[in-house]
Amino acid sequence: MKDPLKFTIINDPIYGFITLPKGLLFNLVEHRYFQRLRRISQMGMSYLVYPGAHHTRFHHALGCLHIMGKACETLREKGIDISDEEMEAVQAAILLHDIGHGPFSHAMENSIVENTSHEQISLRFMQKLNVEFNGSLTMAIAMFSGSYPRRFFHQLVSGQLDMDRTDYLKRDSFYTGMAEGNINTERILAMLNVKNDKLVVEEKGIYTIEKFLVARRLMYWQVYLHKTSLVAEQLLVRVLKRAKELTMADHKLPASPALKYFLNNGAPLAPFTEEALEVFSKLDDYDIIMAMKSWCDNDDFVISSLSAMIINRHLLAIKIKKKPFSEDFVQAKVDEVMSKYKITRDEAHYFVFTGTITNQAYTFTKQGINILTKKGKVIDVIKASDQLSLKPLTKVIVKNFLCFPKSIG
């Protein structure tokens, strides 16, 4: 039997004291792969808009671990059979769910690490750790990947009402100061149950779920898809793409050994090799910041200008509208940039570009949010809602954006 006194306490600004039991979970947190998350920002470049948004993936993962434990305790109290082994496994799965994130969270996926998502890299890290921890993560990996027979565990790790979303909405709301995203985490956890191996929410908790979905929609528009954050992340993606392009053309750029490894690798790295995974484990936000600071003085106009824009927060202008921008309008902007800065058309496209953003708070899927009625019937939250029409939240809202230098108006 485990000694209940063997634990450590972490003070979290969201939940207060988080208890971390000694053993597998403690050892995972202590591992250098996980400690790297201290140096990976949770919200990418959002701190350029919200100065308080400097929290990390490390904060978020510990918060997820905490509320996963609370969720399991709630389910146990309601008669759901969860063994100690299963509880530790699902906590390990949520603890490691973001371990594959690269610098500034998503920028690497869209630039120098091609065709490989952070979820795939997380799985590779978990498999590597499983070998190191003598198979202790086998069940956690099954829960993470969705192959564990008891399906509700996977829903707790990755679903539309998982512990990931439940933590990041509350945490990001706190650090950005956006009260609209503040959800009632305690009530959500208290209303959880399991029916026919599916995660459900008891009917009396439906209004809390409505608030959760509305908060998610608002946080995406006001925070995650804020136009300034969007511009900054797009610039970062293009800085890294330009750096890789120059490196492949034998242009020497100062960078850390870990960053150089990925800049020098011309082929997609999916699936990750053992070597690539090990190098990736040494890459974090500081590599990118250090590189951009040095690239500000590079003789390549594109990379020096883009880097300086981010470092000094002199970003591109952005226009957002529902309809796509006409090709003639975009090309006129490109021509103006070419003329003003005496650069090629390909180079000008680093400064003038279009894209789309989407927002969908809820989707009808097999992993939807199910409400357990007082009569024992399980129905989708959209059909169960009577106080507030949630159907509009299932609609995919698409908007188009155009970025260009402020100097060309």
Secondary structure as UniProt FT lines:
FT   TURN            4..5
FT   STRAND          7..12
FT   TURN            13..15
FT   STRAND          16..21
FT   TURN            22..23
FT   HELIX           24..30
FT   HELIX           32..35
FT   HELIX           36..39
FT   TURN            42..45
FT   HELIX           46..48
FT   TURN            51..52
FT   HELIX           57..77
FT   TURN            78..79
FT   HELIX           84..95
FT   TURN            96..100
FT   TURN            103..104
FT   TURN            106..107
FT   HELIX           108..110
FT   TURN            111..112
FT   TURN            114..115
FT   HELIX           118..132
FT   TURN            133..137
FT   HELIX           138..145
FT   HELIX           152..157
FT   TURN            160..161
FT   HELIX           163..176
FT   HELIX           179..181
FT   HELIX           185..190
FT   STRAND          192..195
FT   TURN            196..197
FT   STRAND          198..202
FT   HELIX           203..205
FT   HELIX           206..219
FT   HELIX           220..224
FT   HELIX           227..248
FT   TURN            249..250
FT   HELIX           257..263
FT   HELIX           274..280
FT   TURN            281..282
FT   HELIX           285..295
FT   TURN            296..297
FT   HELIX           301..311
FT   TURN            312..313
FT   STRAND          317..321
FT   HELIX           327..341
FT   HELIX           345..348
FT   TURN            349..351
FT   STRAND          353..359
FT   TURN            366..367
FT   STRAND          370..372
FT   TURN            374..375
FT   STRAND          378..380
FT   HELIX           381..384
FT   HELIX           391..394
FT   STRAND          397..404
FT   HELIX           406..408
//
